[in-house]
Every structure is written in structure tokens, then in C-alpha cells.
């Protein structure tokens, strides 16, 4: 099998390369990097590749996880690069849903998770002020976000006709896979091929309560907290006053979110 290498030199390059090559008939890709690289490739393939769902020939995405988080592959193994190489050699593929977010300026697609609130605030602060600090920048961002501790409403509804839930919360996440931030199991019940969005909401927990419960974010037991909610849904509608900072597959964006839904089994992943 011939492998052609395409180098990225700036943000957005992987999206452009994936879009151009897909239009030329390429259907098999390997993302070399972290979750952000995979996110760019996915957004180069979709929405055009969504029409392939009808023909039964979705594109295939493999991984060489050389980034900082590599959260998506943790659903299958903690072996990282070794596991990814074994999967590529064996040609082991799995069907994977693609989540589609419509916002006022367009549409994005992702395969890991979207979050808003505390988790997105930490990621945004790190990306904008402490990106060069490595792990120290992440820890610093957590403590600064804890100091500000901005619990606020993000009005959403998950059933047509229901009232929007505008209660203040610490964070909301909308997941396709279980992990984020490398090792945080934010959505322990998520399944990449169930045609559903795993919606996790953590209500207005106090600062001390959050610090005490931080370890539970790593083993998934946070969803047992009295202020936590977790459910599998097909669609989410937003009623936001304006754009908010969100974290999508490791990338930080500011979007005025409108609707989130699922493209079932629209992608094959090598895992």
C-alpha cells in the first residue's frame, strides 16, 4: 500500500489537505498528532463525506497519537502509539459516529467531545495565555479558573418541545467518546457507535466541593454526584444569548451554538 505524506505548517492546513484530497477520491487517512489534528482532518472530510453514508462507503481515519492529549484512542487502549501501530498494521476498523454542531456562522464536526463552562474555561485560558508552559500551564489555568469560578447557565434542551434548561451549572459536555484532557473520563457511558450524544451536566457545585471531587473526573464516578446528570440523547438545541468559549476535541473556539446532532456510523476509525 502506498502512503503519501502531506505536511501541515499552520492551523487549518490539515482541514484543507483532507478536503482537497477527499475531492480527488482519497478515502483513507492517518492523522499524525493529537486530538486537534484529528479534529482538523474530520472537518476537512465533512460535510461532503456525509453523503457517503448513503452509499455505505464512509472514509477511514487512522491515528499516530503524537500529541499532548490523544484522548479519543483511550476508549480502546492506554498503550498509545504501540496500539495505534498494531491497529494500522492489522487494518482493524470500527464504525464511528460523527457529531455535527450547527452554529450561527456555520457547521463543525467532531468525534471526541464538546464542552462549555469550567472545562472550556480552563482550556481557553491555557491556549490563550499559557500554551508555552506545558503541564505547568495546564495546572496554572485550573487554579486561576478555580479562583474566578464562574458558574452560569447555558440554556439547552434535549427533547423537542421541552423547556430550555437554564439552571446555572459548572460545565456541560456533549461526548462521542469517554475521555478528554488525556485521562479525564468525563463521559464514562459514551459509545462511539450508538448513534447518540452522551450529555453530562454538573450543576453549581461549590469551589471546595469541586476540589474534593476532582479525582472523580478521572475515574468517571463524578456522574454519581447529586449535582451531576448524565443521559444519552439524539439532539441538543441551544438558546444562548451570544457566542461562548467551547473546547472541541482539544481545540478552543468561540461559537454561538444552535443545534447538535449525530451522523451515525459516518466514519470508520482504525482502533
HUWO-V98774 format. One line per field, one symbol per residue. ss: DSSP state (@ for helix, = for strand, . for the rest). burial: b if it has 16 or more other C-alpha atoms within 10 Angstrom, else e. Layout:
BEGIN
ss->???
burial->???
END
This chain:
BEGIN
ss->............@@@@@@@@@@@....======.@@@@@@@@@@@..@@@@@@@@....======......@@@@.....@@@@@@@@@@..===========..=====..=====@@@@@@@@@@@@.@@@.@@@@@@@@@@@@@@...==..==.......=..========....=...=............=======...@@@@@@@..@@@@.@@@@...======..===.....=====..=====.==============.
burial->eeeeeeeeeeeebbbbbbbeebeeeebbbbbebbbbbbbbbbbbbbeebbeeeeeeebbbbbbbbeeebbbbbbbeeeebbebbbebbeeeebebbbbbbbbbeeebbbbbbbbbbbbbbbbbbbbbeebbeeeeebbebbbeebbeebbbbbbbbbbeeeeebeeebbbbbbbbbbbbbbbbbbbbbbbbbbbbbbbbbbbbbbeeeebeeeeebbbbbbbbeeeebebebbbbbbbbbeeebbbbbbbbbeebbbbbbbbbbbbbbbbb
END
